Amino acid sequence: MPYLNIVTNQPVNDEAALLKAASNTVAQASGKPESYVMIAVESKTAMSFAGSTEPTAILDYRSLGLPADRKAFSDALCSMIEQQLGVAGSRIYISMTDAERQNWGWDHSTF
């Protein structure tokens, strides 16, 4: 149920490592089982932030329920992106959406 889409203007040299790091980070920081975590990555996307095309990223996180400590969650995601892609936290936006169970489909049904 936790889904994280990472969109960045940076190239991703090791997609497998990024996917693994992101999945582990989301599971640990959200307290949700990693068996439900889905990660998507869109790299080398034309992007600007604050009028600059310097390294940047936007993260779209959706889940059934959001972490109680969203600042710690944001810190964990920013730290992971800084380590994996070299994008400074000041150039990362994170959108967090709490989805309603009946609006989240899985395995031919909903949660």
C-alpha positions in Angstrom: 0.0 0.0 0.0 2.8 2.5 0.5 3.8 3.9 -2.9 6.7 6.2 -3.6 7.3 7.8 -7.0 10.7 9.5 -7.3 11.0 12.0 -10.1 14.4 13.6 -10.7 16.4 15.4 -13.3 19.4 13.4 -12.4 20.6 10.2 -14.1 20.3 7.0 -12.0 23.5 5.0 -12.4 22.3 2.0 -10.3 18.5 1.7 -10.4 18.5 -1.5 -8.5 20.4 0.1 -5.6 18.1 3.1 -5.6 14.9 0.9 -5.6 16.3 -1.2 -2.8 17.3 1.8 -0.7 14.0 3.6 -1.3 11.9 0.4 -0.5 13.9 -0.2 2.8 13.7 3.5 3.8 9.9 3.7 3.2 9.3 0.5 5.1 11.4 1.5 8.1 10.2 5.2 8.2 6.5 4.4 7.7 6.4 1.3 9.9 4.7 -0.6 7.1 5.7 -4.0 5.9 8.2 -3.9 3.0 6.2 -6.6 1.3 3.5 -4.0 0.5 5.9 -1.1 -0.6 6.0 -0.1 -4.2 8.7 2.2 -5.7 8.8 3.9 -9.1 11.6 6.0 -10.5 11.6 8.6 -13.3 15.1 9.9 -14.0 16.6 12.4 -16.4 13.2 14.3 -16.4 13.3 17.9 -17.6 12.8 19.8 -14.3 13.5 23.2 -12.8 13.2 24.3 -9.2 13.6 27.9 -8.1 14.3 28.9 -11.7 17.3 26.5 -11.8 18.0 23.2 -13.5 20.5 22.1 -10.8 19.9 18.7 -9.3 16.3 18.4 -8.0 13.6 15.8 -7.2 10.0 15.5 -6.2 8.7 12.5 -4.3 5.1 11.5 -4.4 4.2 9.3 -1.4 0.8 7.7 -1.1 -0.4 5.3 1.6 -3.3 4.1 3.8 -2.4 6.4 6.7 0.6 8.6 7.0 3.4 8.4 9.6 2.7 10.3 12.8 6.0 12.0 12.7 6.0 13.5 9.2 9.2 15.6 9.8 11.2 12.4 10.6 9.6 10.7 7.6 10.6 13.7 5.4 14.1 13.6 6.9 14.5 9.9 6.1 13.4 10.3 2.5 15.6 13.4 1.9 18.6 11.7 3.4 18.1 8.7 1.2 17.8 10.9 -1.9 20.8 12.9 -0.9 22.9 9.7 -0.5 21.6 7.9 -3.6 21.3 10.8 -6.1 23.3 13.7 -4.6 20.3 16.0 -4.5 20.3 18.4 -1.6 17.3 18.3 0.7 16.7 22.0 0.0 15.9 21.0 -3.6 13.5 18.1 -2.8 9.7 18.4 -2.5 7.7 15.6 -0.9 4.0 15.2 -1.4 2.3 13.0 1.1 -1.2 11.7 0.4 -3.4 9.7 2.9 -5.5 7.4 0.7 -8.9 6.1 1.8 -9.0 2.2 2.0 -12.0 2.0 -0.4 -10.0 4.0 -3.0 -7.0 1.8 -3.0 -7.2 -1.4 -5.1 -5.2 -4.5 -4.8 -5.5 -8.1 -5.9 -8.9 -7.7 -7.6 -10.4 -5.8 -4.7 -9.8 -2.9 -2.3 -8.3 -2.6 1.1 
